[in-house]
Amino acid sequence: MYRVDRNNFYQHEKTATVFTPDHVSEFLFSILQPVVPQVGVVFDPCVGRGSLLKPWMRAGYQVHGVDIEDQGFPNTTVKNYLEVRKGEFSEISIVIMNPPFNIDAKTKDYIRRNYGGRPLLPEVWFQKAIELFGPTVPIVMFTPYGFRLNQTDQSKRWMRFVTGAYPEITSIVSLPKDVFPGVLFHSEVLIFNLPRLRAHYFVSKAPPPTLFAYVH
């Protein structure tokens, strides 16, 4: 059985970045673009090679990314995102992110000192986005199922959702667990603060199934 602890970055440090497949980036752009005005910046706080931002840049949107190293995307600020200060980036229209599977030793130490325990990485990136841009900013985030599922009624994350401390999940995008090449990882995309979208989507490279009409 697949177990999430295989991807525990404290126990099993990764040696390679896992990039967002282009077909997933294109799919997200296709559903988001009609509800995101071409005003403000489309922001990726872990931009990597820029897969999530390229469709937006091609369509004429302002885009900007942050990454701890320069991986070739032109509009990148090389910086530890967790050390970004409020007001450093402004006029953000939407945050789109695929938080890292691996982090450097400095960032790992920063998380331990500032967030305590061994928090789920996407939650740290999510909390930082809310801290920087406020609770109403649209956020699109890749995350393991455990971010919203498999929690106790007393867990801190569960209570943040229940009490409204976290923004409302307005859409869920289901991904196959082999969506990332060479990795089996139970992930999904959560969308916050965009109520005009459908509640649920599936992403697949396979063609849509044939629809049959049943005659009685």
C-alpha positions as CSV (number, residue, x, y, z in Angstrom):
1,M,0.0,0.0,0.0
2,Y,1.2,3.5,-0.8
3,R,2.1,5.4,2.4
4,V,2.4,9.1,2.8
5,D,5.5,8.8,5.1
6,R,7.6,7.9,2.0
7,N,7.3,11.6,1.2
8,N,8.0,12.9,4.7
9,F,10.8,15.4,4.0
10,Y,12.1,15.2,7.5
11,Q,12.8,11.4,7.2
12,H,13.4,11.0,3.5
13,E,15.1,14.1,2.1
14,K,14.5,14.4,-1.7
15,T,17.3,15.1,-4.1
16,A,15.3,16.4,-7.0
17,T,12.6,19.0,-7.6
18,V,9.3,17.6,-8.9
19,F,8.0,19.9,-11.7
20,T,4.4,20.6,-12.6
21,P,3.5,18.8,-15.9
22,D,2.6,21.2,-18.7
23,H,-0.8,19.6,-19.4
24,V,-1.8,20.2,-15.8
25,S,-0.7,23.9,-16.0
26,E,-2.6,24.3,-19.2
27,F,-5.7,22.7,-17.7
28,L,-5.6,25.0,-14.6
29,F,-5.2,28.0,-16.9
30,S,-8.2,27.0,-19.0
31,I,-10.5,26.9,-16.0
32,L,-9.1,29.9,-14.1
33,Q,-8.5,32.4,-16.9
34,P,-12.2,33.2,-17.4
35,V,-12.6,34.3,-13.8
36,V,-9.2,36.0,-13.2
37,P,-9.2,39.6,-14.5
38,Q,-6.1,40.7,-16.5
39,V,-5.3,43.2,-13.7
40,G,-2.6,42.6,-11.1
41,V,0.0,39.9,-10.9
42,V,-0.3,36.1,-11.2
43,F,2.2,35.0,-8.5
44,D,3.9,31.7,-7.9
45,P,6.0,31.5,-4.6
46,C,7.8,28.4,-5.7
47,V,8.1,29.1,-9.4
48,G,10.9,26.7,-10.5
49,R,11.0,26.6,-14.2
50,G,7.7,28.5,-14.5
51,S,5.4,25.8,-15.7
52,L,2.4,27.2,-13.8
53,L,3.0,30.8,-15.0
54,K,3.9,30.2,-18.7
55,P,0.2,30.0,-20.0
56,W,-0.6,33.2,-18.2
57,M,2.5,35.0,-19.5
58,R,1.6,33.8,-23.0
59,A,-1.9,35.3,-22.6
60,G,-0.5,38.7,-21.7
61,Y,-0.9,38.6,-17.9
62,Q,1.7,40.1,-15.5
63,V,3.5,37.2,-13.8
64,H,6.1,36.9,-11.1
65,G,7.7,34.1,-9.2
66,V,9.9,33.5,-6.2
67,D,12.3,30.6,-5.8
68,I,15.3,29.8,-3.6
69,E,17.4,29.3,-6.8
70,D,17.2,30.6,-10.4
71,Q,15.9,27.8,-12.5
72,G,15.5,29.8,-15.7
73,F,12.1,31.5,-15.5
74,P,12.7,35.1,-16.5
75,N,10.4,36.8,-13.9
76,T,11.9,35.2,-10.8
77,T,13.0,36.8,-7.6
78,V,15.7,34.6,-6.1
79,K,14.8,34.4,-2.4
80,N,13.5,32.2,0.3
81,Y,9.8,32.7,0.0
82,L,9.3,32.2,3.7
83,E,11.4,35.2,4.4
84,V,9.4,37.5,2.1
85,R,8.0,40.5,4.0
86,K,4.5,41.9,3.7
87,G,4.3,44.6,1.1
88,E,7.3,43.3,-0.8
89,F,5.0,42.1,-3.6
90,S,1.8,44.0,-4.3
91,E,-1.2,44.0,-6.6
92,I,-1.4,40.2,-6.5
93,S,-4.6,38.9,-8.3
94,I,-4.0,35.2,-7.7
95,V,-1.5,32.9,-6.1
96,I,-0.8,29.7,-7.9
97,M,1.7,27.2,-6.3
98,N,3.0,23.7,-6.2
99,P,4.9,23.7,-2.9
100,P,8.2,21.9,-3.0
101,F,8.7,18.2,-2.3
102,N,12.2,19.0,-1.0
103,I,13.7,21.9,0.9
104,D,17.2,23.0,1.7
105,A,18.6,22.7,5.2
106,K,18.3,26.4,5.9
107,T,14.6,26.4,5.1
108,K,14.0,23.2,7.1
109,D,15.5,24.9,10.1
110,Y,13.5,28.1,9.5
111,I,10.3,26.0,9.4
112,R,11.2,24.3,12.7
113,R,11.9,27.6,14.4
114,N,9.0,29.6,13.1
115,Y,6.2,27.0,12.7
116,G,7.1,24.4,15.3
117,G,6.9,20.6,15.1
118,R,6.9,19.0,11.7
119,P,4.1,20.8,9.7
120,L,2.9,19.8,6.3
121,L,4.9,21.8,3.8
122,P,1.9,23.0,1.7
123,E,0.3,24.3,4.8
124,V,3.4,26.4,5.6
125,W,3.3,27.9,2.1
126,F,-0.5,28.4,2.4
127,Q,-0.2,30.2,5.7
128,K,2.6,32.5,4.3
129,A,0.4,33.4,1.3
130,I,-2.5,34.4,3.7
131,E,0.0,36.4,5.9
132,L,1.4,38.3,2.8
133,F,-1.8,38.9,0.8
134,G,-4.7,38.5,3.1
135,P,-7.4,35.9,3.6
136,T,-9.5,36.8,0.5
137,V,-6.8,36.4,-2.1
138,P,-7.5,33.6,-4.6
139,I,-5.1,30.7,-4.0
140,V,-4.6,27.6,-6.1
141,M,-2.4,25.0,-4.4
142,F,-1.2,21.5,-5.0
143,T,-1.3,19.5,-1.8
144,P,-1.5,15.9,-0.6
145,Y,-4.9,14.6,0.5
146,G,-3.8,14.9,4.1
147,F,-4.1,18.6,4.0
148,R,-7.9,18.4,4.3
149,L,-8.5,14.7,5.1
150,N,-7.4,12.1,7.6
151,Q,-7.5,14.5,10.6
152,T,-8.9,14.2,14.0
153,D,-11.7,16.5,15.3
154,Q,-9.1,18.2,17.6
155,S,-6.4,18.7,15.0
156,K,-5.2,22.3,14.5
157,R,-5.7,22.2,10.8
158,W,-9.2,20.8,11.0
159,M,-10.2,23.5,13.5
160,R,-8.8,26.2,11.2
161,F,-11.1,25.0,8.5
162,V,-14.1,24.5,10.8
163,T,-13.8,27.9,12.5
164,G,-13.2,29.9,9.3
165,A,-9.6,30.8,10.1
166,Y,-8.7,29.4,6.7
167,P,-10.5,30.6,3.5
168,E,-13.2,28.5,1.9
169,I,-12.3,25.8,-0.5
170,T,-14.4,26.6,-3.5
171,S,-13.1,24.0,-5.9
172,I,-11.1,20.7,-5.9
173,V,-9.1,19.4,-8.8
174,S,-8.5,15.7,-8.6
175,L,-5.2,14.4,-10.0
176,P,-4.1,10.8,-10.8
177,K,-1.4,9.7,-8.3
178,D,1.1,9.2,-11.2
179,V,0.6,12.8,-12.5
180,F,4.2,13.6,-11.7
181,P,6.7,11.6,-13.8
182,G,8.5,9.0,-11.7
183,V,6.6,9.7,-8.5
184,L,3.5,8.1,-7.0
185,F,2.0,10.8,-4.8
186,H,-1.7,11.2,-3.7
187,S,-2.2,14.8,-4.6
188,E,-4.9,17.2,-5.5
189,V,-5.3,20.9,-6.3
190,L,-7.3,23.0,-3.9
191,I,-8.8,26.4,-5.0
192,F,-9.7,29.0,-2.5
193,N,-11.8,32.2,-2.9
194,L,-13.0,31.6,-6.5
195,P,-16.7,30.7,-6.1
196,R,-17.5,31.1,-9.8
197,L,-15.8,27.9,-10.7
198,R,-17.3,24.4,-10.7
199,A,-16.9,22.5,-7.4
200,H,-14.9,19.6,-8.8
201,Y,-12.7,18.8,-11.8
202,F,-10.7,15.8,-12.9
203,V,-7.4,16.1,-14.8
204,S,-6.2,13.4,-17.2
205,K,-4.1,13.1,-20.3
206,A,-6.6,10.5,-21.6
207,P,-9.4,11.5,-23.9
208,P,-12.8,12.0,-22.4
209,P,-15.0,8.8,-22.3
210,T,-17.5,8.1,-25.0
211,L,-21.0,9.0,-23.9
212,F,-23.6,6.4,-24.7
213,A,-27.3,7.1,-25.1
214,Y,-29.5,4.4,-23.6
215,V,-32.8,3.8,-25.4
216,H,-35.6,2.3,-23.4
